[in-house]
């Protein structure tokens, strides 16, 4: 996953500033799990959109 996508997802969850300022190691494990969930959802949507075309 690209850094830009990581920060985009972190911003969506409201933890982007923490990740930028202190690194992803300071983001709670719950929010890291939420980041992974969002990344999976985005990937699934991308694949779904590509198969429709």
mmCIF entry with sequence, helices, sheets and N, C-alpha, C, O atoms, coordinates in Angstrom:
data_MODEL
# 
_entry.id   MODEL 
# 
_entity.id                         1 
_entity.type                       polymer 
_entity.pdbx_number_of_molecules   1 
# 
_entity_poly.entity_id                      1 
_entity_poly.type                           'polypeptide(L)' 
_entity_poly.nstd_linkage                   no 
_entity_poly.nstd_monomer                   no 
_entity_poly.pdbx_seq_one_letter_code       
;(UNK)(UNK)(UNK)(UNK)(UNK)(UNK)(UNK)(UNK)(UNK)(UNK)(UNK)(UNK)(UNK)(UNK)(UNK)(UNK)
(UNK)(UNK)(UNK)(UNK)(UNK)(UNK)(UNK)(UNK)(UNK)(UNK)(UNK)(UNK)(UNK)(UNK)(UNK)(UNK)
(UNK)(UNK)(UNK)(UNK)(UNK)(UNK)(UNK)(UNK)(UNK)(UNK)(UNK)(UNK)(UNK)(UNK)(UNK)(UNK)
(UNK)(UNK)(UNK)(UNK)(UNK)
;
_entity_poly.pdbx_seq_one_letter_code_can   XXXXXXXXXXXXXXXXXXXXXXXXXXXXXXXXXXXXXXXXXXXXXXXXXXXXX 
_entity_poly.pdbx_strand_id                 A 
# 
loop_
_entity_poly_seq.entity_id 
_entity_poly_seq.num 
_entity_poly_seq.mon_id 
_entity_poly_seq.hetero 
1 1  UNK n 
1 2  UNK n 
1 3  UNK n 
1 4  UNK n 
1 5  UNK n 
1 6  UNK n 
1 7  UNK n 
1 8  UNK n 
1 9  UNK n 
1 10 UNK n 
1 11 UNK n 
1 12 UNK n 
1 13 UNK n 
1 14 UNK n 
1 15 UNK n 
1 16 UNK n 
1 17 UNK n 
1 18 UNK n 
1 19 UNK n 
1 20 UNK n 
1 21 UNK n 
1 22 UNK n 
1 23 UNK n 
1 24 UNK n 
1 25 UNK n 
1 26 UNK n 
1 27 UNK n 
1 28 UNK n 
1 29 UNK n 
1 30 UNK n 
1 31 UNK n 
1 32 UNK n 
1 33 UNK n 
1 34 UNK n 
1 35 UNK n 
1 36 UNK n 
1 37 UNK n 
1 38 UNK n 
1 39 UNK n 
1 40 UNK n 
1 41 UNK n 
1 42 UNK n 
1 43 UNK n 
1 44 UNK n 
1 45 UNK n 
1 46 UNK n 
1 47 UNK n 
1 48 UNK n 
1 49 UNK n 
1 50 UNK n 
1 51 UNK n 
1 52 UNK n 
1 53 UNK n 
# 
_struct_asym.id          A 
_struct_asym.entity_id   1 
# 
loop_
_struct_conf.conf_type_id 
_struct_conf.id 
_struct_conf.pdbx_PDB_helix_id 
_struct_conf.beg_label_comp_id 
_struct_conf.beg_label_asym_id 
_struct_conf.beg_label_seq_id 
_struct_conf.pdbx_beg_PDB_ins_code 
_struct_conf.end_label_comp_id 
_struct_conf.end_label_asym_id 
_struct_conf.end_label_seq_id 
_struct_conf.pdbx_end_PDB_ins_code 
_struct_conf.beg_auth_comp_id 
_struct_conf.beg_auth_asym_id 
_struct_conf.beg_auth_seq_id 
_struct_conf.end_auth_comp_id 
_struct_conf.end_auth_asym_id 
_struct_conf.end_auth_seq_id 
_struct_conf.pdbx_PDB_helix_class 
_struct_conf.details 
_struct_conf.pdbx_PDB_helix_length 
HELX_P HELX_P1 AA1 UNK A 3  ? UNK A 13 ? UNK A 3  UNK A 13 1 ? 11 
HELX_P HELX_P2 AA2 UNK A 16 ? UNK A 22 ? UNK A 16 UNK A 22 1 ? 7  
HELX_P HELX_P3 AA3 UNK A 24 ? UNK A 26 ? UNK A 24 UNK A 26 5 ? 3  
HELX_P HELX_P4 AA4 UNK A 29 ? UNK A 52 ? UNK A 29 UNK A 52 1 ? 24 
# 
_struct_conf_type.id          HELX_P 
_struct_conf_type.criteria    ? 
_struct_conf_type.reference   ? 
# 
loop_
_atom_site.group_PDB 
_atom_site.id 
_atom_site.type_symbol 
_atom_site.label_atom_id 
_atom_site.label_alt_id 
_atom_site.label_comp_id 
_atom_site.label_asym_id 
_atom_site.label_entity_id 
_atom_site.label_seq_id 
_atom_site.pdbx_PDB_ins_code 
_atom_site.Cartn_x 
_atom_site.Cartn_y 
_atom_site.Cartn_z 
_atom_site.occupancy 
_atom_site.B_iso_or_equiv 
_atom_site.pdbx_formal_charge 
_atom_site.auth_seq_id 
_atom_site.auth_comp_id 
_atom_site.auth_asym_id 
_atom_site.auth_atom_id 
_atom_site.pdbx_PDB_model_num 
ATOM 1   N N  . UNK A 1 1  ? 0.850   -1.162 0.000   1.00 0.00 ? 1  UNK A N  1 
ATOM 2   C CA . UNK A 1 1  ? 0.000   0.000  0.000   1.00 0.00 ? 1  UNK A CA 1 
ATOM 3   C C  . UNK A 1 1  ? 0.901   1.232  0.000   1.00 0.00 ? 1  UNK A C  1 
ATOM 4   O O  . UNK A 1 1  ? 1.882   1.300  0.740   1.00 0.00 ? 1  UNK A O  1 
ATOM 5   N N  . UNK A 1 2  ? 0.555   2.192  -0.833  1.00 0.00 ? 2  UNK A N  1 
ATOM 6   C CA . UNK A 1 2  ? 1.369   3.399  -0.927  1.00 0.00 ? 2  UNK A CA 1 
ATOM 7   C C  . UNK A 1 2  ? 1.199   4.264  0.330   1.00 0.00 ? 2  UNK A C  1 
ATOM 8   O O  . UNK A 1 2  ? 0.182   4.193  1.020   1.00 0.00 ? 2  UNK A O  1 
ATOM 9   N N  . UNK A 1 3  ? 2.208   5.069  0.601   1.00 0.00 ? 3  UNK A N  1 
ATOM 10  C CA . UNK A 1 3  ? 2.129   5.977  1.743   1.00 0.00 ? 3  UNK A CA 1 
ATOM 11  C C  . UNK A 1 3  ? 0.983   6.963  1.575   1.00 0.00 ? 3  UNK A C  1 
ATOM 12  O O  . UNK A 1 3  ? 0.297   7.294  2.542   1.00 0.00 ? 3  UNK A O  1 
ATOM 13  N N  . UNK A 1 4  ? 0.774   7.431  0.348   1.00 0.00 ? 4  UNK A N  1 
ATOM 14  C CA . UNK A 1 4  ? -0.309  8.402  0.139   1.00 0.00 ? 4  UNK A CA 1 
ATOM 15  C C  . UNK A 1 4  ? -1.662  7.782  0.472   1.00 0.00 ? 4  UNK A C  1 
ATOM 16  O O  . UNK A 1 4  ? -2.518  8.452  1.049   1.00 0.00 ? 4  UNK A O  1 
ATOM 17  N N  . UNK A 1 5  ? -1.866  6.516  0.119   1.00 0.00 ? 5  UNK A N  1 
ATOM 18  C CA . UNK A 1 5  ? -3.126  5.846  0.455   1.00 0.00 ? 5  UNK A CA 1 
ATOM 19  C C  . UNK A 1 5  ? -3.245  5.658  1.959   1.00 0.00 ? 5  UNK A C  1 
ATOM 20  O O  . UNK A 1 5  ? -4.326  5.845  2.517   1.00 0.00 ? 5  UNK A O  1 
ATOM 21  N N  . UNK A 1 6  ? -2.162  5.292  2.623   1.00 0.00 ? 6  UNK A N  1 
ATOM 22  C CA . UNK A 1 6  ? -2.201  5.136  4.084   1.00 0.00 ? 6  UNK A CA 1 
ATOM 23  C C  . UNK A 1 6  ? -2.652  6.427  4.759   1.00 0.00 ? 6  UNK A C  1 
ATOM 24  O O  . UNK A 1 6  ? -3.508  6.413  5.644   1.00 0.00 ? 6  UNK A O  1 
ATOM 25  N N  . UNK A 1 7  ? -2.068  7.538  4.331   1.00 0.00 ? 7  UNK A N  1 
ATOM 26  C CA . UNK A 1 7  ? -2.421  8.813  4.955   1.00 0.00 ? 7  UNK A CA 1 
ATOM 27  C C  . UNK A 1 7  ? -3.824  9.260  4.569   1.00 0.00 ? 7  UNK A C  1 
ATOM 28  O O  . UNK A 1 7  ? -4.520  9.880  5.374   1.00 0.00 ? 7  UNK A O  1 
ATOM 29  N N  . UNK A 1 8  ? -4.247  8.951  3.345   1.00 0.00 ? 8  UNK A N  1 
ATOM 30  C CA . UNK A 1 8  ? -5.613  9.282  2.939   1.00 0.00 ? 8  UNK A CA 1 
ATOM 31  C C  . UNK A 1 8  ? -6.622  8.542  3.816   1.00 0.00 ? 8  UNK A C  1 
ATOM 32  O O  . UNK A 1 8  ? -7.593  9.134  4.288   1.00 0.00 ? 8  UNK A O  1 
ATOM 33  N N  . UNK A 1 9  ? -6.392  7.258  4.029   1.00 0.00 ? 9  UNK A N  1 
ATOM 34  C CA . UNK A 1 9  ? -7.281  6.476  4.884   1.00 0.00 ? 9  UNK A CA 1 
ATOM 35  C C  . UNK A 1 9  ? -7.210  6.952  6.333   1.00 0.00 ? 9  UNK A C  1 
ATOM 36  O O  . UNK A 1 9  ? -8.230  7.019  7.019   1.00 0.00 ? 9  UNK A O  1 
ATOM 37  N N  . UNK A 1 10 ? -6.007  7.283  6.794   1.00 0.00 ? 10 UNK A N  1 
ATOM 38  C CA . UNK A 1 10 ? -5.857  7.796  8.158   1.00 0.00 ? 10 UNK A CA 1 
ATOM 39  C C  . UNK A 1 10 ? -6.632  9.099  8.329   1.00 0.00 ? 10 UNK A C  1 
ATOM 40  O O  . UNK A 1 10 ? -7.251  9.325  9.369   1.00 0.00 ? 10 UNK A O  1 
ATOM 41  N N  . UNK A 1 11 ? -6.599  9.957  7.307   1.00 0.00 ? 11 UNK A N  1 
ATOM 42  C CA . UNK A 1 11 ? -7.366  11.205 7.366   1.00 0.00 ? 11 UNK A CA 1 
ATOM 43  C C  . UNK A 1 11 ? -8.855  10.911 7.460   1.00 0.00 ? 11 UNK A C  1 
ATOM 44  O O  . UNK A 1 11 ? -9.571  11.562 8.221   1.00 0.00 ? 11 UNK A O  1 
ATOM 45  N N  . UNK A 1 12 ? -9.329  9.922  6.682   1.00 0.00 ? 12 UNK A N  1 
ATOM 46  C CA . UNK A 1 12 ? -10.746 9.561  6.730   1.00 0.00 ? 12 UNK A CA 1 
ATOM 47  C C  . UNK A 1 12 ? -11.161 9.099  8.128   1.00 0.00 ? 12 UNK A C  1 
ATOM 48  O O  . UNK A 1 12 ? -12.301 9.306  8.543   1.00 0.00 ? 12 UNK A O  1 
ATOM 49  N N  . UNK A 1 13 ? -10.233 8.475  8.849   1.00 0.00 ? 13 UNK A N  1 
ATOM 50  C CA . UNK A 1 13 ? -10.528 7.992  10.199  1.00 0.00 ? 13 UNK A CA 1 
ATOM 51  C C  . UNK A 1 13 ? -10.240 9.033  11.284  1.00 0.00 ? 13 UNK A C  1 
ATOM 52  O O  . UNK A 1 13 ? -10.511 8.804  12.463  1.00 0.00 ? 13 UNK A O  1 
ATOM 53  N N  . UNK A 1 14 ? -9.692  10.170 10.876  1.00 0.00 ? 14 UNK A N  1 
ATOM 54  C CA . UNK A 1 14 ? -9.405  11.228 11.834  1.00 0.00 ? 14 UNK A CA 1 
ATOM 55  C C  . UNK A 1 14 ? -8.108  11.058 12.599  1.00 0.00 ? 14 UNK A C  1 
ATOM 56  O O  . UNK A 1 14 ? -7.912  11.694 13.635  1.00 0.00 ? 14 UNK A O  1 
ATOM 57  N N  . UNK A 1 15 ? -7.215  10.205 12.104  1.00 0.00 ? 15 UNK A N  1 
ATOM 58  C CA . UNK A 1 15 ? -5.935  9.995  12.792  1.00 0.00 ? 15 UNK A CA 1 
ATOM 59  C C  . UNK A 1 15 ? -4.748  10.374 11.910  1.00 0.00 ? 15 UNK A C  1 
ATOM 60  O O  . UNK A 1 15 ? -3.608  10.023 12.213  1.00 0.00 ? 15 UNK A O  1 
ATOM 61  N N  . UNK A 1 16 ? -5.016  11.084 10.831  1.00 0.00 ? 16 UNK A N  1 
ATOM 62  C CA . UNK A 1 16 ? -3.955  11.470 9.898   1.00 0.00 ? 16 UNK A CA 1 
ATOM 63  C C  . UNK A 1 16 ? -2.882  12.340 10.535  1.00 0.00 ? 16 UNK A C  1 
ATOM 64  O O  . UNK A 1 16 ? -1.692  12.154 10.282  1.00 0.00 ? 16 UNK A O  1 
ATOM 65  N N  . UNK A 1 17 ? -3.299  13.281 11.354  1.00 0.00 ? 17 UNK A N  1 
ATOM 66  C CA . UNK A 1 17 ? -2.322  14.181 11.990  1.00 0.00 ? 17 UNK A CA 1 
ATOM 67  C C  . UNK A 1 17 ? -1.408  13.420 12.942  1.00 0.00 ? 17 UNK A C  1 
ATOM 68  O O  . UNK A 1 17 ? -0.204  13.673 12.986  1.00 0.00 ? 17 UNK A O  1 
ATOM 69  N N  . UNK A 1 18 ? -1.972  12.499 13.698  1.00 0.00 ? 18 UNK A N  1 
ATOM 70  C CA . UNK A 1 18 ? -1.146  11.684 14.610  1.00 0.00 ? 18 UNK A CA 1 
ATOM 71  C C  . UNK A 1 18 ? -0.141  10.888 13.796  1.00 0.00 ? 18 UNK A C  1 
ATOM 72  O O  . UNK A 1 18 ? 1.039   10.833 14.145  1.00 0.00 ? 18 UNK A O  1 
ATOM 73  N N  . UNK A 1 19 ? -0.600  10.269 12.709  1.00 0.00 ? 19 UNK A N  1 
ATOM 74  C CA . UNK A 1 19 ? 0.286   9.454  11.875  1.00 0.00 ? 19 UNK A CA 1 
ATOM 75  C C  . UNK A 1 19 ? 1.386   10.305 11.265  1.00 0.00 ? 19 UNK A C  1 
ATOM 76  O O  . UNK A 1 19 ? 2.537   9.872  11.200  1.00 0.00 ? 19 UNK A O  1 
ATOM 77  N N  . UNK A 1 20 ? 1.054   11.501 10.822  1.00 0.00 ? 20 UNK A N  1 
ATOM 78  C CA . UNK A 1 20 ? 2.073   12.382 10.226  1.00 0.00 ? 20 UNK A CA 1 
ATOM 79  C C  . UNK A 1 20 ? 3.063   12.882 11.277  1.00 0.00 ? 20 UNK A C  1 
ATOM 80  O O  . UNK A 1 20 ? 4.271   12.917 11.038  1.00 0.00 ? 20 UNK A O  1 
ATOM 81  N N  . UNK A 1 21 ? 2.547   13.261 12.421  1.00 0.00 ? 21 UNK A N  1 
ATOM 82  C CA . UNK A 1 21 ? 3.379   13.872 13.460  1.00 0.00 ? 21 UNK A CA 1 
ATOM 83  C C  . UNK A 1 21 ? 4.222   12.838 14.205  1.00 0.00 ? 21 UNK A C  1 
ATOM 84  O O  . UNK A 1 21 ? 5.401   13.076 14.470  1.00 0.00 ? 21 UNK A O  1 
ATOM 85  N N  . UNK A 1 22 ? 3.626   11.687 14.545  1.00 0.00 ? 22 UNK A N  1 
ATOM 86  C CA . UNK A 1 22 ? 4.303   10.729 15.416  1.00 0.00 ? 22 UNK A CA 1 
ATOM 87  C C  . UNK A 1 22 ? 4.556   9.376  14.766  1.00 0.00 ? 22 UNK A C  1 
ATOM 88  O O  . UNK A 1 22 ? 5.264   8.541  15.327  1.00 0.00 ? 22 UNK A O  1 
ATOM 89  N N  . UNK A 1 23 ? 3.985   9.155  13.589  1.00 0.00 ? 23 UNK A N  1 
ATOM 90  C CA . UNK A 1 23 ? 4.150   7.879  12.900  1.00 0.00 ? 23 UNK A CA 1 
ATOM 91  C C  . UNK A 1 23 ? 2.993   6.941  13.203  1.00 0.00 ? 23 UNK A C  1 
ATOM 92  O O  . UNK A 1 23 ? 2.253   7.125  14.169  1.00 0.00 ? 23 UNK A O  1 
ATOM 93  N N  . UNK A 1 24 ? 2.856   5.932  12.355  1.00 0.00 ? 24 UNK A N  1 
ATOM 94  C CA . UNK A 1 24 ? 1.750   4.995  12.523  1.00 0.00 ? 24 UNK A CA 1 
ATOM 95  C C  . UNK A 1 24 ? 1.898   4.138  13.782  1.00 0.00 ? 24 UNK A C  1 
ATOM 96  O O  . UNK A 1 24 ? 0.926   3.526  14.225  1.00 0.00 ? 24 UNK A O  1 
ATOM 97  N N  . UNK A 1 25 ? 3.080   4.087  14.353  1.00 0.00 ? 25 UNK A N  1 
ATOM 98  C CA . UNK A 1 25 ? 3.274   3.344  15.591  1.00 0.00 ? 25 UNK A CA 1 
ATOM 99  C C  . UNK A 1 25 ? 2.516   3.934  16.764  1.00 0.00 ? 25 UNK A C  1 
ATOM 100 O O  . UNK A 1 25 ? 2.280   3.251  17.760  1.00 0.00 ? 25 UNK A O  1 
ATOM 101 N N  . UNK A 1 26 ? 2.137   5.189  16.656  1.00 0.00 ? 26 UNK A N  1 
ATOM 102 C CA . UNK A 1 26 ? 1.396   5.854  17.725  1.00 0.00 ? 26 UNK A CA 1 
ATOM 103 C C  . UNK A 1 26 ? -0.116  5.827  17.507  1.00 0.00 ? 26 UNK A C  1 
ATOM 104 O O  . UNK A 1 26 ? -0.873  6.300  18.355  1.00 0.00 ? 26 UNK A O  1 
ATOM 105 N N  . UNK A 1 27 ? -0.559  5.280  16.380  1.00 0.00 ? 27 UNK A N  1 
ATOM 106 C CA . UNK A 1 27 ? -1.991  5.136  16.120  1.00 0.00 ? 27 UNK A CA 1 
ATOM 107 C C  . UNK A 1 27 ? -2.463  3.900  16.884  1.00 0.00 ? 27 UNK A C  1 
ATOM 108 O O  . UNK A 1 27 ? -1.778  2.877  16.885  1.00 0.00 ? 27 UNK A O  1 
ATOM 109 N N  . UNK A 1 28 ? -3.604  3.982  17.521  1.00 0.00 ? 28 UNK A N  1 
ATOM 110 C CA . UNK A 1 28 ? -4.084  2.855  18.324  1.00 0.00 ? 28 UNK A CA 1 
ATOM 111 C C  . UNK A 1 28 ? -4.276  1.610  17.454  1.00 0.00 ? 28 UNK A C  1 
ATOM 112 O O  . UNK A 1 28 ? -4.511  1.702  16.249  1.00 0.00 ? 28 UNK A O  1 
ATOM 113 N N  . UNK A 1 29 ? -4.170  0.464  18.088  1.00 0.00 ? 29 UNK A N  1 
ATOM 114 C CA . UNK A 1 29 ? -4.345  -0.787 17.350  1.00 0.00 ? 29 UNK A CA 1 
ATOM 115 C C  . UNK A 1 29 ? -5.749  -0.880 16.763  1.00 0.00 ? 29 UNK A C  1 
ATOM 116 O O  . UNK A 1 29 ? -5.929  -1.431 15.677  1.00 0.00 ? 29 UNK A O  1 
ATOM 117 N N  . UNK A 1 30 ? -6.731  -0.356 17.457  1.00 0.00 ? 30 UNK A N  1 
ATOM 118 C CA . UNK A 1 30 ? -8.104  -0.341 16.925  1.00 0.00 ? 30 UNK A CA 1 
ATOM 119 C C  . UNK A 1 30 ? -8.159  0.453  15.631  1.00 0.00 ? 30 UNK A C  1 
ATOM 120 O O  . UNK A 1 30 ? -8.750  0.004  14.649  1.00 0.00 ? 30 UNK A O  1 
ATOM 121 N N  . UNK A 1 31 ? -7.544  1.633  15.624  1.00 0.00 ? 31 UNK A N  1 
ATOM 122 C CA . UNK A 1 31 ? -7.553  2.450  14.421  1.00 0.00 ? 31 UNK A CA 1 
ATOM 123 C C  . UNK A 1 31 ? -6.705  1.835  13.314  1.00 0.00 ? 31 UNK A C  1 
ATOM 124 O O  . UNK A 1 31 ? -7.033  1.982  12.137  1.00 0.00 ? 31 UNK A O  1 
ATOM 125 N N  . UNK A 1 32 ? -5.634  1.157  13.666  1.00 0.00 ? 32 UNK A N  1 
ATOM 126 C CA . UNK A 1 32 ? -4.847  0.454  12.647  1.00 0.00 ? 32 UNK A CA 1 
ATOM 127 C C  . UNK A 1 32 ? -5.696  -0.648 12.009  1.00 0.00 ? 32 UNK A C  1 
ATOM 128 O O  . UNK A 1 32 ? -5.651  -0.848 10.795  1.00 0.00 ? 32 UNK A O  1 
ATOM 129 N N  . UNK A 1 33 ? -6.456  -1.349 12.818  1.00 0.00 ? 33 UNK A N  1 
ATOM 130 C CA . UNK A 1 33 ? -7.364  -2.359 12.285  1.00 0.00 ? 33 UNK A CA 1 
ATOM 131 C C  . UNK A 1 33 ? -8.408  -1.738 11.374  1.00 0.00 ? 33 UNK A C  1 
ATOM 132 O O  . UNK A 1 33 ? -8.758  -2.305 10.340  1.00 0.00 ? 33 UNK A O  1 
ATOM 133 N N  . UNK A 1 34 ? -8.903  -0.568 11.763  1.00 0.00 ? 34 UNK A N  1 
ATOM 134 C CA . UNK A 1 34 ? -9.867  0.139  10.925  1.00 0.00 ? 34 UNK A CA 1 
ATOM 135 C C  . UNK A 1 34 ? -9.240  0.584  9.608   1.00 0.00 ? 34 UNK A C  1 
ATOM 136 O O  . UNK A 1 34 ? -9.900  0.582  8.569   1.00 0.00 ? 34 UNK A O  1 
ATOM 137 N N  . UNK A 1 35 ? -7.963  0.964  9.652   1.00 0.00 ? 35 UNK A N  1 
ATOM 138 C CA . UNK A 1 35 ? -7.248  1.330  8.424   1.00 0.00 ? 35 UNK A CA 1 
ATOM 139 C C  . UNK A 1 35 ? -7.170  0.136  7.477   1.00 0.00 ? 35 UNK A C  1 
ATOM 140 O O  . UNK A 1 35 ? -7.395  0.271  6.274   1.00 0.00 ? 35 UNK A O  1 
ATOM 141 N N  . UNK A 1 36 ? -6.852  -1.021 8.026   1.00 0.00 ? 36 UNK A N  1 
ATOM 142 C CA . UNK A 1 36 ? -6.767  -2.238 7.209   1.00 0.00 ? 36 UNK A CA 1 
ATOM 143 C C  . UNK A 1 36 ? -8.135  -2.558 6.622   1.00 0.00 ? 36 UNK A C  1 
ATOM 144 O O  . UNK A 1 36 ? -8.243  -2.899 5.444   1.00 0.00 ? 36 UNK A O  1 
ATOM 145 N N  . UNK A 1 37 ? -9.171  -2.452 7.432   1.00 0.00 ? 37 UNK A N  1 
ATOM 146 C CA . UNK A 1 37 ? -10.534 -2.728 6.951   1.00 0.00 ? 37 UNK A CA 1 
ATOM 147 C C  . UNK A 1 37 ? -10.897 -1.796 5.802   1.00 0.00 ? 37 UNK A C  1 
ATOM 148 O O  . UNK A 1 37 ? -11.434 -2.239 4.787   1.00 0.00 ? 37 UNK A O  1 
ATOM 149 N N  . UNK A 1 38 ? -10.604 -0.501 5.958   1.00 0.00 ? 38 UNK A N  1 
ATOM 150 C CA . UNK A 1 38 ? -10.896 0.463  4.899   1.00 0.00 ? 38 UNK A CA 1 
ATOM 151 C C  . UNK A 1 38 ? -10.097 0.166  3.640   1.00 0.00 ? 38 UNK A C  1 
ATOM 152 O O  . UNK A 1 38 ? -10.614 0.297  2.531   1.00 0.00 ? 38 UNK A O  1 
ATOM 153 N N  . UNK A 1 39 ? -8.838  -0.234 3.802   1.00 0.00 ? 39 UNK A N  1 
ATOM 154 C CA . UNK A 1 39 ? -8.007  -0.560 2.640   1.00 0.00 ? 39 UNK A CA 1 
ATOM 155 C C  . UNK A 1 39 ? -8.582  -1.759 1.895   1.00 0.00 ? 39 UNK A C  1 
ATOM 156 O O  . UNK A 1 39 ? -8.605  -1.770 0.664   1.00 0.00 ? 39 UNK A O  1 
ATOM 157 N N  . UNK A 1 40 ? -9.043  -2.759 2.623   1.00 0.00 ? 40 UNK A N  1 
ATOM 158 C CA . UNK A 1 40 ? -9.645  -3.938 2.002   1.00 0.00 ? 40 UNK A CA 1 
ATOM 159 C C  . UNK A 1 40 ? -10.934 -3.549 1.283   1.00 0.00 ? 40 UNK A C  1 
ATOM 160 O O  . UNK A 1 40 ? -11.167 -3.974 0.151   1.00 0.00 ? 40 UNK A O  1 
ATOM 161 N N  . UNK A 1 41 ? -11.763 -2.751 1.931   1.00 0.00 ? 41 UNK A N  1 
ATOM 162 C CA . UNK A 1 41 ? -13.006 -2.302 1.300   1.00 0.00 ? 41 UNK A CA 1 
ATOM 163 C C  . UNK A 1 41 ? -12.715 -1.547 0.006   1.00 0.00 ? 41 UNK A C  1 
ATOM 164 O O  . UNK A 1 41 ? -13.389 -1.747 -1.005  1.00 0.00 ? 41 UNK A O  1 
ATOM 165 N N  . UNK A 1 42 ? -11.715 -0.688 0.048   1.00 0.00 ? 42 UNK A N  1 
ATOM 166 C CA . UNK A 1 42 ? -11.369 0.086  -1.146  1.00 0.00 ? 42 UNK A CA 1 
ATOM 167 C C  . UNK A 1 42 ? -10.864 -0.829 -2.255  1.00 0.00 ? 42 UNK A C  1 
ATOM 168 O O  . UNK A 1 42 ? -11.220 -0.646 -3.419  1.00 0.00 ? 42 UNK A O  1 
ATOM 169 N N  . UNK A 1 43 ? -10.041 -1.809 -1.906  1.00 0.00 ? 43 UNK A N  1 
ATOM 170 C CA . UNK A 1 43 ? -9.522  -2.745 -2.906  1.00 0.00 ? 43 UNK A CA 1 
ATOM 171 C C  . UNK A 1 43 ? -10.653 -3.572 -3.508  1.00 0.00 ? 43 UNK A C  1 
ATOM 172 O O  . UNK A 1 43 ? -10.693 -3.782 -4.720  1.00 0.00 ? 43 UNK A O  1 
ATOM 173 N N  . UNK A 1 44 ? -11.566 -4.039 -2.667  1.00 0.00 ? 44 UNK A N  1 
ATOM 174 C CA . UNK A 1 44 ? -12.703 -4.817 -3.168  1.00 0.00 ? 44 UNK A CA 1 
ATOM 175 C C  . UNK A 1 44 ? -13.574 -3.982 -4.105  1.00 0.00 ? 44 UNK A C  1 
ATOM 176 O O  . UNK A 1 44 ? -14.054 -4.484 -5.122  1.00 0.00 ? 44 UNK A O  1 
ATOM 177 N N  . UNK A 1 45 ? -13.775 -2.721 -3.766  1.00 0.00 ? 45 UNK A N  1 
ATOM 178 C CA . UNK A 1 45 ? -14.576 -1.842 -4.614  1.00 0.00 ? 45 UNK A CA 1 
ATOM 179 C C  . UNK A 1 45 ? -13.875 -1.626 -5.954  1.00 0.00 ? 45 UNK A C  1 
ATOM 180 O O  . UNK A 1 45 ? -14.523 -1.636 -7.001  1.00 0.00 ? 45 UNK A O  1 
ATOM 181 N N  . UNK A 1 46 ? -12.577 -1.433 -5.929  1.00 0.00 ? 46 UNK A N  1 
ATOM 182 C CA . UNK A 1 46 ? -11.816 -1.227 -7.156  1.00 0.00 ? 46 UNK A CA 1 
ATOM 183 C C  . UNK A 1 46 ? -11.924 -2.446 -8.064  1.00 0.00 ? 46 UNK A C  1 
ATOM 184 O O  . UNK A 1 46 ? -12.149 -2.308 -9.266  1.00 0.00 ? 46 UNK A O  1 
ATOM 185 N N  . UNK A 1 47 ? -11.766 -3.635 -7.496  1.00 0.00 ? 47 UNK A N  1 
ATOM 186 C CA . UNK A 1 47 ? -11.870 -4.864 -8.283  1.00 0.00 ? 47 UNK A CA 1 
ATOM 187 C C  . UNK A 1 47 ? -13.277 -4.996 -8.842  1.00 0.00 ? 47 UNK A C  1 
ATOM 188 O O  . UNK A 1 47 ? -13.455 -5.339 -10.011 1.00 0.00 ? 47 UNK A O  1 
ATOM 189 N N  . UNK A 1 48 ? -14.270 -4.728 -8.017  1.00 0.00 ? 48 UNK A N  1 
ATOM 190 C CA . UNK A 1 48 ? -15.671 -4.819 -8.452  1.00 0.00 ? 48 UNK A CA 1 
ATOM 191 C C  . UNK A 1 48 ? -15.938 -3.841 -9.601  1.00 0.00 ? 48 UNK A C  1 
ATOM 192 O O  . UNK A 1 48 ? -16.582 -4.203 -10.585 1.00 0.00 ? 48 UNK A O  1 
ATOM 193 N N  . UNK A 1 49 ? -15.454 -2.625 -9.482  1.00 0.00 ? 49 UNK A N  1 
ATOM 194 C CA . UNK A 1 49 ? -15.653 -1.619 -10.524 1.00 0.00 ? 49 UNK A CA 1 
ATOM 195 C C  . UNK A 1 49 ? -14.962 -2.038 -11.821 1.00 0.00 ? 49 UNK A C  1 
ATOM 196 O O  . UNK A 1 49 ? -15.493 -1.816 -12.909 1.00 0.00 ? 49 UNK A O  1 
ATOM 197 N N  . UNK A 1 50 ? -13.783 -2.641 -11.707 1.00 0.00 ? 50 UNK A N  1 
ATOM 198 C CA . UNK A 1 50 ? -13.040 -3.067 -12.896 1.00 0.00 ? 50 UNK A CA 1 
ATOM 199 C C  . UNK A 1 50 ? -13.732 -4.223 -13.602 1.00 0.00 ? 50 UNK A C  1 
ATOM 200 O O  . UNK A 1 50 ? -13.696 -4.307 -14.830 1.00 0.00 ? 50 UNK A O  1 
ATOM 201 N N  . UNK A 1 51 ? -14.361 -5.114 -12.846 1.00 0.00 ? 51 UNK A N  1 
ATOM 202 C CA . UNK A 1 51 ? -15.022 -6.245 -13.482 1.00 0.00 ? 51 UNK A CA 1 
ATOM 203 C C  . UNK A 1 51 ? -16.333 -5.845 -14.162 1.00 0.00 ? 51 UNK A C  1 
ATOM 204 O O  . UNK A 1 51 ? -16.816 -6.558 -15.041 1.00 0.00 ? 51 UNK A O  1 
ATOM 205 N N  . UNK A 1 52 ? -16.903 -4.723 -13.765 1.00 0.00 ? 52 UNK A N  1 
ATOM 206 C CA . UNK A 1 52 ? -18.131 -4.233 -14.384 1.00 0.00 ? 52 UNK A CA 1 
ATOM 207 C C  . UNK A 1 52 ? -17.868 -3.593 -15.738 1.00 0.00 ? 52 UNK A C  1 
ATOM 208 O O  . UNK A 1 52 ? -18.769 -3.501 -16.572 1.00 0.00 ? 52 UNK A O  1 
ATOM 209 N N  . UNK A 1 53 ? -16.646 -3.155 -15.955 1.00 0.00 ? 53 UNK A N  1 
ATOM 210 C CA . UNK A 1 53 ? -16.332 -2.431 -17.199 1.00 0.00 ? 53 UNK A CA 1 
ATOM 211 C C  . UNK A 1 53 ? -16.102 -3.351 -18.341 1.00 0.00 ? 53 UNK A C  1 
ATOM 212 O O  . UNK A 1 53 ? -15.828 -2.899 -19.453 1.00 0.00 ? 53 UNK A O  1 
# 
